[in-house]
Amino acid sequence: MLLLFLLFPLIIFSQNLQEDEFLWSKERKLQKEDYKLLIHDTNVQIRSSINFSYQLRGFNVFNNNFNKNIINKFSGNSSALDLDSKNIPAMIDYQQANFNLSEIYARKMRKELLIHKNKLWKGFDYADKVFNNLTSEFMKTQALMNEETSYGVNIQKLQDWKEKINNELEELSEFDYDNTSKIKIKKVSKEDI
């Protein structure tokens, strides 16, 4: 009798949410109360701890989709707000644009892993590579948005970015965290493996 054992790392990144953390949601927007580090420092008017991460374990990589394996979260205890700032609502609105941008990259990762999930039979090195590439791409895009909008001060440019981000989120709507339906994706040829 032949026994086949598949060994997968148990956890790639921890996804346990802390009390001050919440996942990105199209309904839930950032609010002043989400910022737990209240400061009086004009050098740091606002700082948001936003990141996407993933967790792959055993056979859960062979589910209908990867939407629950990749999260995009905000951490309140690591996010600072200067209470003396002049336009707090505008600053938070800009941080929301950054949170939305991060969600695009979480969705891109969900899509990429689903398209190439056959590569995960060999281990999770491919997921690490995708994560690193998308993190780098996110940081470059975020820097470009910061530059073009002057960190959200240029309202017209910010509006253009928000529209672009919303369109991309809509294009990737199947890869929303809350979608648990099976996603039909074009099969990958053997040359792509």
C-alpha positions in Angstrom: 0.0 0.0 0.0 1.4 3.4 -1.0 0.9 6.4 1.3 1.2 9.8 -0.1 2.1 12.7 2.3 1.9 16.2 1.1 3.9 18.6 3.3 3.0 22.2 3.4 4.2 24.9 5.7 1.5 25.5 8.3 1.5 29.3 8.2 3.1 31.7 5.8 1.9 34.9 7.6 -0.3 35.3 10.6 -3.7 36.6 9.7 -5.3 36.8 13.2 -6.9 40.1 13.6 -6.3 42.1 16.8 -9.0 44.0 18.5 -7.9 47.3 16.8 -7.8 45.8 13.3 -10.4 45.4 10.6 -10.5 44.1 7.1 -11.1 46.3 4.1 -14.7 46.6 3.1 -16.5 48.6 0.6 -19.1 49.5 3.2 -16.7 50.4 6.1 -14.6 53.5 5.6 -11.8 54.8 7.8 -12.9 57.1 10.5 -11.1 59.4 13.0 -11.9 57.0 15.8 -9.9 54.2 14.1 -6.7 56.0 14.8 -5.6 54.9 18.3 -2.2 56.8 18.5 -3.5 60.4 19.0 -0.5 62.7 18.9 0.4 66.4 18.8 3.1 66.5 16.2 2.9 68.7 13.1 5.7 66.6 11.4 3.4 63.5 11.4 -0.2 64.6 10.8 -1.4 61.1 9.9 0.1 57.7 9.6 -1.9 54.6 8.7 -0.9 51.0 9.2 -2.4 49.4 6.1 -1.2 46.1 4.7 -2.1 43.0 2.8 -0.9 39.6 3.7 -1.6 36.0 3.0 -1.8 32.6 4.8 -1.7 29.3 3.0 -2.2 26.0 4.8 -2.4 22.4 3.6 -5.3 21.7 1.3 -7.1 25.0 1.7 -5.1 26.2 -1.3 -7.4 24.0 -3.4 -10.6 25.8 -2.5 -12.9 27.5 -5.0 -10.9 30.7 -4.7 -8.1 32.4 -2.6 -10.2 35.2 -1.4 -10.1 34.2 2.3 -6.4 33.4 2.2 -5.3 37.0 1.4 -6.4 39.9 3.6 -6.1 43.6 3.5 -6.3 45.2 6.9 -6.0 48.4 8.9 -4.3 48.4 12.3 -5.5 51.2 14.6 -2.9 50.8 17.3 -0.2 51.4 14.8 -1.9 54.3 13.1 -1.3 57.9 14.3 -3.3 61.1 13.9 -2.3 64.6 15.0 -5.4 66.1 16.7 -4.1 69.6 15.9 -4.3 69.1 12.1 -6.4 71.4 10.1 -8.3 69.1 7.8 -8.6 65.7 9.4 -11.5 64.5 7.2 -9.5 65.2 4.0 -6.5 63.4 5.5 -8.5 60.4 6.4 -10.2 60.4 3.0 -6.7 60.2 1.4 -5.8 57.4 3.7 -9.0 55.6 2.5 -7.7 56.0 -1.1 -4.5 54.2 0.1 -6.5 51.5 1.8 -8.5 51.0 -1.4 -5.3 50.9 -3.5 -3.9 48.2 -1.2 -7.1 46.2 -1.7 -6.4 46.2 -5.5 -3.1 44.4 -4.8 -4.7 42.0 -2.4 -7.2 41.1 -5.2 -4.5 40.9 -7.8 -2.7 38.3 -5.6 -6.0 36.3 -5.1 -6.4 36.3 -8.9 -2.8 35.4 -9.6 -2.7 32.5 -7.2 -6.0 31.1 -8.5 -4.8 31.3 -12.1 -1.6 29.5 -11.2 -2.7 27.3 -8.2 -1.1 24.3 -9.8 2.3 25.8 -9.0 1.4 25.5 -5.3 1.6 21.7 -5.5 5.4 22.2 -5.5 5.3 24.5 -2.3 4.6 28.1 -1.6 7.7 29.7 -3.1 5.5 30.9 -6.0 3.2 32.6 -3.5 6.2 34.3 -1.9 7.3 35.5 -5.3 3.9 36.9 -6.3 3.5 38.6 -2.9 7.0 40.2 -3.2 6.3 41.4 -6.7 2.9 42.8 -5.9 4.2 44.5 -2.7 6.9 46.2 -4.8 4.3 47.3 -7.5 2.0 48.6 -4.8 4.7 50.7 -3.2 5.7 52.2 -6.6 2.0 53.0 -7.4 1.4 54.5 -4.0 4.5 56.7 -4.4 3.2 57.8 -7.8 -0.2 58.6 -6.3 1.5 60.5 -3.4 3.5 62.6 -5.9 0.7 63.3 -8.4 -1.8 64.3 -5.7 0.7 66.0 -3.3 -0.4 63.5 -0.7 -4.1 64.2 -1.3 -3.9 68.0 -1.4 -4.5 68.2 -5.1 -8.2 67.4 -5.0 -8.7 67.0 -8.8 -5.8 64.6 -9.1 -7.0 62.7 -6.1 -10.4 62.5 -7.7 -8.8 61.0 -10.8 -7.0 58.5 -8.7 -10.1 57.5 -6.8 -12.0 56.9 -10.0 -9.1 54.8 -11.4 -8.9 52.8 -8.1 -12.7 52.3 -8.0 -12.7 51.1 -11.6 -9.9 48.6 -10.9 -11.7 47.3 -7.8 -14.8 46.8 -9.9 -12.8 44.9 -12.5 -11.5 42.6 -9.8 -14.8 42.3 -7.9 -14.8 38.5 -8.1 -11.7 38.6 -5.9 -13.4 40.5 -3.1 -12.7 38.9 0.3 -16.4 38.3 0.9 -16.9 36.4 -2.4 -16.9 32.7 -1.5 -18.3 31.5 -4.8 -16.3 29.4 -7.2 -14.4 31.6 -9.6 -14.1 30.3 -13.2 -10.7 31.1 -14.5 -9.1 30.2 -17.8 -6.9 27.1 -17.4 -3.2 27.7 -17.5 -1.3 25.8 -20.2 1.6 23.6 -19.3 4.1 26.1 -20.8 3.0 28.6 -18.1 3.9 26.2 -15.3 
